[in-house]
């Protein structure tokens, strides 16, 4: 059975719930049972060894049996119940109680995964509606053993199921995962400059995703390094707030042999614990690589007080010292969170890849209050921004808006120091045969390879522009005009003209330009009495992608337009004659 066939088979099981369950609640049954079946298939080959070892050691008064039984299972988890899916189906009359016994037989981390789904409530409901055996039997028929369904294929399957359930419940599926082809491109760009180092025998590196979802980014990064160097090890760390996504991510990493304790259920923006959510569990941690796709344009009103307190109280000792974005879009908060977790250059440094919408490129004008402009200024002036890739529209499941991959590094290669590369890849896509939500386009392997090559070559061209850091900066200067009353200029006590606030204007002057020379050339010829109030001068940064890649298209000639109009008139006249006749 192919991955798609397996996904369709599991999806078809939801039909059994029709009538007894609302469509929006199908996922409460299907997702936990898919995870359970996957764990069951993974442990099949070593189940008897685990039970045999349990018999041998249970009389030894060992406080913690988990490490011993995990070793027998060959994973960072095990199940010590005598049941598996086959044995459970063999005793239909006691399925509910035996299933609970089976779930309780998992080691702590695996059991916690199932608890995230609150599945015990569904066992009772399924049994009360005479559905438990029918649904469970269908799951027992699908083989999700790793030999049949790889981790990557399992990731696709979970994402497809989540997408379908999200559509039924009118939720946003795209909050839970990122298209795999976008992740592949991000991982290519993230690892490119380290490939030689990553090929060394026994190398161990760490990667962190603060919005881990179902773990797709971590999984693709892990697969990349395994293909590059089977002797290398990438330790995966992640954080996620959504219960189901967290559970799927954690179960996937357990199966991969990763440490399940590295996946935390918490809100990455929070600093203090509350009843409903834990705060960022990785404050003070540092990683070699950082990667994420934070929610687009999501308000951070719920954590506003905590974030502002951290900004005001801790400054750069905290995560948000550079500034605070508008409450309507928290994208920059996630980016600053990751930057704080980069290893210092003297420890080897870090590289970071993040997907953002267009807003962080230009929103926020220079101000005495630290805002988006000051965040950009801090990132660029500290030479952290390495490249930005403009992606095609309609790549994501939950939005058709423009998206960009930002690549940051605090140990840039020599030729990139003081520089930023912009890559315009908006036309690098192919149409999908069938749309998935808002996703109508996708990147092919060739597109990924082309964008990666353009990035690696670091040359100017049709799709690539290279700028000095200062090219994105400007001075926002205040231009004043004198206050005139009854034809006379009003002055202060020192004899200087007073400014007329109604005539006040501002000019954005590139950092590379001399302010006085600019004013003399662009302003004074039009208003000779103007002057700059230097006490009000502010510095801002913005990245205007459209301007840098604008291609002039000449207007059509009058002859062409006239020919088209005449052609339309002929067609219209022909249609009128047909109607009349």
C-alpha positions in Angstrom: 0.0 0.0 0.0 1.5 3.4 -1.0 1.6 6.4 1.3 -1.3 8.0 -0.4 -3.3 4.7 -0.3 -2.5 4.4 3.4 -3.6 8.0 4.0 -6.8 7.5 2.0 -7.5 4.2 3.8 -7.1 5.9 7.2 -9.2 8.8 6.0 -12.0 6.4 4.9 -12.2 5.1 8.5 -13.7 8.4 9.5 -16.9 7.4 7.5 -17.6 5.0 10.4 -18.0 7.9 12.7 -20.6 9.7 10.6 -23.8 10.4 12.6 -22.3 9.7 16.0 -19.5 12.3 15.7 -19.5 15.8 14.3 -17.2 16.1 11.3 -15.1 18.6 13.2 -14.4 15.9 15.9 -13.2 13.1 13.5 -9.6 14.0 14.2 -10.0 13.3 17.9 -10.4 9.6 17.0 -8.4 9.2 13.8 -5.2 11.1 14.8 -4.5 9.3 18.1 -5.2 5.9 16.6 -2.9 6.6 13.7 -0.1 7.5 16.2 -0.9 4.4 18.3 -0.9 2.1 15.2 2.4 3.6 14.1 4.0 3.0 17.6 2.6 -0.5 17.6 4.1 -1.4 14.2 7.4 0.1 15.2 7.7 -2.0 18.3 6.4 -5.3 16.7 9.8 -6.7 16.0 11.1 -6.4 19.6 7.9 -6.8 21.6 8.7 -10.4 22.7 12.2 -9.4 23.7 10.8 -6.6 25.9 8.3 -8.9 27.6 11.0 -11.5 28.2 13.3 -8.9 29.7 10.5 -7.6 31.9 10.0 -11.1 33.4 13.7 -11.4 34.0 14.1 -8.1 35.9 10.8 -7.4 37.6 11.9 -9.2 40.7 15.2 -7.3 41.0 13.7 -4.2 42.7 15.1 -1.8 40.1 13.6 1.7 40.5 13.6 2.7 36.8 13.1 -0.1 34.3 12.6 2.3 31.3 16.2 2.5 30.1 16.6 -1.3 30.3 13.3 -2.0 28.4 14.0 0.8 25.9 17.3 -0.9 25.1 15.5 -4.1 24.4 12.9 -2.3 22.2 15.7 -0.5 20.3 14.0 2.9 20.7 13.7 5.6 23.3 10.3 4.1 24.3 8.7 0.7 24.8 5.4 -1.0 25.7 5.4 -3.6 28.5 1.7 -4.5 28.2 1.1 -8.1 27.0 -1.2 -6.6 24.3 -0.6 -5.3 20.8 -3.2 -4.5 18.1 -3.5 -8.2 17.0 -4.1 -9.4 20.5 -6.6 -6.6 21.3 -8.7 -7.5 18.3 -8.7 -11.1 19.3 -10.7 -10.2 22.5 -13.5 -7.9 21.2 -15.6 -8.2 24.4 -12.9 -6.6 26.5 -11.5 -4.3 24.0 -12.0 -1.0 25.9 -10.4 -2.2 29.2 -7.6 -4.0 27.3 -6.9 -1.0 25.2 -6.5 1.2 28.3 -4.1 -1.5 29.7 -2.2 -1.4 26.5 -1.9 2.4 26.5 -0.8 2.4 30.2 1.9 -0.1 29.2 3.8 2.5 27.2 6.9 4.2 28.8 6.3 7.7 30.1 7.2 9.7 27.0 5.1 7.6 24.7 2.2 7.6 27.2 2.3 11.4 27.4 2.0 11.6 23.6 -1.3 9.7 23.7 -2.5 11.8 26.7 -2.2 14.9 24.6 -5.1 13.7 22.4 -7.3 13.1 25.5 -8.1 9.7 23.9 -9.5 8.0 27.0 -12.7 10.1 26.5 -13.0 8.8 23.0 -12.6 5.2 24.0 -15.7 5.5 26.2 -17.6 7.3 23.5 -16.7 4.8 20.8 -17.7 1.9 23.1 -21.0 3.5 24.0 -21.8 3.9 20.3 -20.7 0.4 19.4 -18.0 1.8 17.2 -14.8 0.8 19.1 -14.3 -2.6 17.6 -15.2 -1.6 14.0 -12.8 1.4 14.0 -10.0 -0.4 15.8 -10.2 -3.4 13.4 -9.8 -1.1 10.4 -6.6 0.4 12.0 -5.3 -3.1 12.7 -5.5 -3.8 9.0 -3.1 -1.0 7.9 0.6 -1.7 8.2 2.6 1.4 9.3 5.8 -0.4 10.0 8.9 1.7 9.2 9.9 -0.9 6.5 6.6 -0.1 4.7 6.2 3.6 5.6 9.3 5.7 6.2 9.4 8.6 8.6 9.2 11.1 5.8 6.2 9.3 4.3 4.6 9.2 7.7 5.1 12.9 8.0 3.3 13.4 4.7 0.5 11.2 5.9 0.0 13.1 9.2 0.0 16.4 7.3 -2.6 15.2 4.8 -4.9 13.9 7.6 -4.5 17.2 9.6 -5.2 19.2 6.5 -8.4 17.3 5.8 -9.6 17.5 9.4 -8.8 21.2 9.5 -10.9 21.8 6.4 -13.8 19.9 8.0 -13.6 21.9 11.3 -12.9 25.2 9.5 -9.5 25.5 11.2 -6.2 26.7 9.7 -4.2 23.6 8.7 -1.2 25.7 7.6 -0.6 26.6 11.3 0.6 23.1 11.8 3.0 22.5 9.0 5.0 23.9 6.0 5.1 22.3 2.5 8.0 19.9 2.3 9.4 21.4 -0.8 9.7 24.8 1.0 11.4 23.0 3.9 13.9 21.3 1.6 14.9 24.7 0.1 15.3 26.2 3.6 17.5 23.3 4.7 19.6 23.5 1.6 20.3 27.1 2.2 20.8 26.5 6.0 23.5 23.8 5.6 25.2 24.9 2.3 28.2 26.7 3.8 28.8 23.9 6.3 28.7 20.9 4.0 32.4 20.2 4.3 32.4 20.4 8.1 29.2 18.2 8.2 31.0 15.5 6.2 33.5 14.9 9.0 33.3 11.6 10.8 31.3 11.6 14.1 30.2 15.3 13.9 27.3 16.1 16.2 25.2 19.3 15.7 22.0 20.7 17.1 19.0 22.3 15.5 15.9 24.0 17.0 12.5 24.9 15.8 10.5 27.2 18.1 7.2 26.6 16.2 7.8 22.9 15.5 4.3 21.9 14.4 4.4 18.2 13.5 8.2 18.3 13.2 8.5 18.5 9.4 11.4 21.0 9.4 13.4 18.9 12.0 12.7 15.7 10.1 13.9 17.1 6.7 17.0 18.6 8.3 17.7 15.2 9.9 17.3 13.4 6.5 19.5 15.9 4.8 22.4 15.3 7.2 21.9 11.5 7.1 22.2 11.5 3.3 25.2 13.8 3.4 27.0 11.9 6.1 25.6 8.7 7.8 28.2 9.1 10.5 27.0 12.6 11.5 24.3 13.2 14.1 21.8 16.0 14.3 20.2 16.4 17.7 16.6 17.7 17.2 15.0 20.2 19.5 11.5 21.7 19.2 8.7 23.6 20.9 5.0 23.6 20.0 1.8 24.8 21.7 -0.8 22.8 19.8 -1.5 19.5 21.6 -2.0 17.2 18.6 0.9 18.7 16.6 3.2 18.4 19.6 2.1 14.7 20.1 2.8 13.9 16.5 6.1 15.7 16.5 7.3 13.9 19.7 6.2 10.5 18.6 8.0 10.9 15.2 11.2 11.9 17.0 11.0 9.0 19.4 10.8 6.6 16.4 13.8 8.3 14.9 15.8 7.5 18.0 16.0 11.1 19.1 15.6 12.1 22.8 11.8 12.8 23.3 12.7 15.2 26.2 14.0 17.6 23.5 10.5 18.3 22.4 8.6 20.7 24.7 5.0 21.8 24.8 5.2 25.5 25.5 4.6 29.0 24.2 7.8 30.3 22.7 7.0 33.9 23.3 6.1 33.6 27.0 8.5 34.2 29.9 6.3 33.3 32.8 4.3 30.2 33.5 0.5 30.4 33.5 -2.4 27.9 34.1 -2.8 27.2 30.4 0.7 27.5 29.0 4.3 26.9 29.9 6.8 29.6 28.9 9.7 29.2 26.5 11.5 26.1 27.8 14.8 26.9 26.0 15.7 30.3 27.4 19.5 30.3 27.8 20.0 27.4 25.4 22.1 27.8 22.2 22.0 25.8 19.0 24.1 25.3 15.8 21.1 25.7 13.5 17.7 27.4 14.0 14.7 27.0 11.6 11.0 27.9 11.8 7.9 29.0 10.0 6.0 31.1 12.6 2.3 31.8 12.2 1.8 34.6 9.6 0.3 37.9 10.8 -0.8 36.5 14.2 -1.6 39.0 16.9 0.4 38.6 20.2 -2.1 40.4 22.3 -2.4 37.5 24.8 1.3 37.7 25.7 1.6 41.5 25.2 2.2 42.4 28.9 4.9 39.7 29.3 6.7 40.6 26.1 6.7 44.3 26.9 7.9 43.7 30.4 10.7 41.6 29.1 11.6 44.3 26.6 11.6 47.1 29.2 13.1 45.2 32.1 15.8 43.1 30.4 16.6 44.9 27.2 19.3 43.0 25.2 19.8 40.7 28.2 16.3 39.3 27.2 15.0 38.3 23.8 13.3 41.5 22.6 15.9 44.2 23.2 16.0 45.3 19.6 12.4 46.5 19.6 8.8 45.4 19.5 6.7 44.9 16.3 3.1 45.9 16.0 0.7 43.8 18.1 -1.0 42.7 14.9 2.0 40.7 13.7 4.3 38.8 16.0 6.7 37.4 13.3 9.6 39.5 14.4 9.2 38.2 18.0 9.9 34.6 16.9 12.9 35.8 14.9 14.4 37.6 17.8 13.7 34.6 20.0 15.8 32.5 17.7 18.6 35.0 17.3 18.9 35.0 21.1 19.6 31.2 20.9 22.4 31.5 18.3 25.8 30.4 19.5 28.4 33.2 19.8 30.9 33.4 17.0 33.7 32.3 19.4 31.8 29.0 20.0 31.4 28.4 16.3 28.4 30.6 15.5 25.0 29.6 14.2 22.9 29.8 11.0 19.2 30.5 11.0 16.4 30.1 8.4 12.9 31.5 8.9 9.8 32.0 6.7 8.2 35.5 7.0 5.5 37.4 5.2 6.2 40.7 3.5 5.4 42.9 6.5 8.8 42.5 8.3 10.6 43.9 5.2 9.2 47.4 5.5 6.6 47.9 8.2 7.3 50.5 10.9 8.9 53.9 10.2 11.8 55.3 12.3 10.7 56.3 15.7 11.9 57.2 19.1 10.2 54.0 20.2 11.9 50.8 19.1 9.8 49.2 16.4 10.1 47.0 13.3 12.5 49.5 11.7 14.8 49.4 14.7 14.7 45.6 14.7 15.8 45.6 11.0 18.5 48.1 11.8 19.8 46.0 14.7 19.9 42.8 12.5 21.5 44.5 9.5 24.0 46.7 11.4 25.2 43.6 13.4 25.8 41.9 10.0 23.4 39.0 10.8 21.3 39.1 7.6 22.9 37.0 4.9 20.1 36.6 2.3 16.4 36.9 1.6 14.6 34.7 -1.0 11.2 35.9 -2.4 9.0 32.8 -2.9 6.2 32.3 -5.4 2.7 33.1 -4.1 0.2 30.4 -3.3 2.8 27.9 -1.9 1.2 27.6 1.5 -2.0 25.8 2.5 -3.5 28.6 4.5 -2.5 31.8 2.6 -1.8 33.0 -0.9 0.3 36.0 0.2 3.9 36.8 -0.6 6.4 34.9 1.6 10.1 35.2 2.1 12.9 33.0 3.5 15.4 35.0 5.6 18.8 33.4 6.1 20.8 34.8 9.0 24.3 34.0 10.2 26.7 35.4 12.8 29.7 33.8 11.1 29.3 34.8 7.5 31.9 33.7 4.9 34.4 36.4 4.1 32.9 37.4 0.8 29.4 37.9 2.3 30.5 40.0 5.3 28.9 43.4 5.2 26.6 42.2 2.3 23.0 41.0 1.8 21.9 38.9 -1.2 18.3 39.2 -2.4 17.0 36.4 -4.6 13.8 36.9 -6.6 12.3 33.4 -7.0 8.7 34.5 -7.5 8.5 32.8 -10.9 10.2 29.5 -9.8 7.1 27.3 -9.5 4.8 24.9 -11.3 1.0 24.7 -11.0 -0.3 21.8 -9.0 -2.7 19.5 -10.7 -5.1 19.8 -7.7 -5.2 22.7 -5.2 -4.8 22.0 -1.5 -6.5 24.9 0.3 -4.8 28.0 -0.8 -1.8 26.0 -2.1 -2.0 26.1 -5.9 1.7 26.2 -6.7 4.7 24.1 -5.8 8.5 24.1 -6.1 9.9 21.3 -8.2 13.3 19.6 -7.4 14.7 21.7 -10.3 13.4 24.9 -8.8 15.0 24.1 -5.4 18.3 23.2 -7.1 18.2 26.5 -9.2 17.5 28.7 -6.2 20.2 26.9 -4.1 22.7 27.4 -6.9 21.9 31.1 -7.3 22.4 31.5 -3.6 25.7 29.5 -3.6 27.2 31.4 -6.5 26.7 34.7 -4.8 26.7 36.7 -8.1 24.6 39.5 -9.5 22.2 38.5 -12.2 18.6 38.5 -13.3 17.4 36.8 -10.1 20.1 37.9 -7.7 21.1 41.3 -6.4 23.9 42.0 -3.9 23.8 45.0 -1.6 26.0 46.6 1.1 24.3 46.6 4.5 24.1 50.4 4.4 22.0 50.3 1.2 18.9 49.5 3.2 19.4 52.3 5.7 18.2 55.9 5.5 18.0 59.1 7.6 14.5 60.4 8.2 15.1 64.1 8.4 12.6 66.8 9.4 12.5 69.8 7.1 11.2 73.0 8.6 9.9 76.2 7.0 9.7 79.6 8.8 6.5 80.8 10.5 5.4 83.9 8.7 2.8 86.4 10.0 1.7 89.5 8.2 4.4 89.0 5.7 7.1 88.9 8.4 9.2 85.9 9.6 8.7 85.3 13.3 11.9 84.6 15.3 12.8 83.3 18.8 14.8 85.2 21.4 18.1 84.2 19.7 16.9 85.6 16.4 16.4 82.2 14.8 13.2 81.7 12.7 10.4 79.8 14.4 9.2 76.8 12.5 5.7 76.6 11.0 4.4 73.2 12.0 1.8 73.3 9.3 4.6 73.4 6.7 6.8 70.7 8.3 7.8 67.9 6.1 10.2 64.9 6.2 12.7 63.4 3.7 14.1 59.9 3.6 17.8 60.3 2.6 19.9 57.1 1.9 22.7 56.5 4.5 25.3 56.7 1.8 24.2 60.2 0.9 25.4 63.4 2.6 22.3 65.1 4.2 23.4 68.6 3.5 24.3 67.8 -0.2 20.9 66.1 -0.6 18.9 69.0 0.9 20.9 71.5 -1.3 20.2 69.5 -4.4 16.6 68.2 -3.8 14.9 70.7 -1.4 16.4 74.2 -1.5 15.8 74.8 -5.2 12.0 74.5 -4.4 11.9 76.0 -0.9 15.0 78.2 -0.4 14.0 79.2 3.2 13.9 75.5 4.4 16.3 74.0 6.9 16.8 70.6 8.6 16.1 70.3 12.4 19.0 67.9 13.1 17.7 67.1 16.6 14.8 65.2 15.0 16.8 63.1 12.6 16.1 59.4 12.9 17.7 56.3 11.2 15.5 53.6 9.6 16.0 50.5 7.6 13.7 48.8 5.0 14.1 46.3 2.2 12.1 47.2 -0.8 12.1 44.0 -2.9 9.8 45.4 -5.6 12.0 48.4 -6.2 15.2 46.3 -6.5 13.7 43.9 -9.0 11.4 46.2 -10.9 11.5 45.7 -14.7 10.1 48.5 -16.8 7.5 47.4 -19.3 6.9 50.0 -22.0 3.3 51.1 -22.7 1.6 49.7 -25.7 1.7 51.9 -28.8 -1.5 53.7 -29.9 -1.5 51.7 -33.1 -1.6 48.4 -31.2 -4.5 49.7 -29.0 -6.4 51.0 -32.0 -6.0 47.7 -33.9 -7.4 45.8 -30.8 -10.4 48.1 -30.6 -11.2 47.7 -34.3 -10.9 43.9 -34.0 -13.4 44.0 -31.0 -15.8 46.2 -33.0 -15.7 43.7 -35.9 -16.5 40.8 -33.5 -19.3 42.7 -31.8 -20.8 43.7 -35.1 -20.8 40.0 -36.2 -22.5 38.9 -33.0 -25.2 41.6 -33.4 -25.9 40.4 -36.9 -26.3 36.8 -35.7 -28.7 37.8 -33.0 -30.9 39.9 -35.4 -31.0 37.3 -38.0 
